[in-house]
């Protein structure tokens, strides 16, 4: 196995591990994902697919696509972590809204239309980082692996 293929395998397995971790938190830890959590999963799935294809088809385009997928999920994770910390607003369909100046009927409608799992809550964190923050950081590392794999293709 060439060094490039090893890096591709490592990066694809990293995305697979992060996906398995997310599913583990969801189904074993019973932490339901919010909308933005789900968004972070799609690029990992794409990265796993790019990795499988890159092991079969030589060249550097697939590792570059894997890097793009890893950077995409890292960006979504960083944005989500900022929403969780209150640094900026998230999608209105995924966060709580202001209650100032609402009538009791409008407030009840807002409560009833709120998502079950809000994107601006932190359901789990370790060492000061939420799951979204960890995804952002680890996915950035995976992007570096993908780029190293693309550059080492001969």
ABEGO torsion letter per residue (X at the ends): XBAAAAAAAAAAAAAAAAAAAAAAAAAAAGBBBBAAAAAAAAAAAAAAAAAAAAAABBEAAAAAAAAAAAAAAAAAAAAAAAAAAGABBBBAAABBBBABGBBAAAAAAAAAABBABBAABBABBBGGBBAAAAAAAAAAAAAAAAAAAAAABX
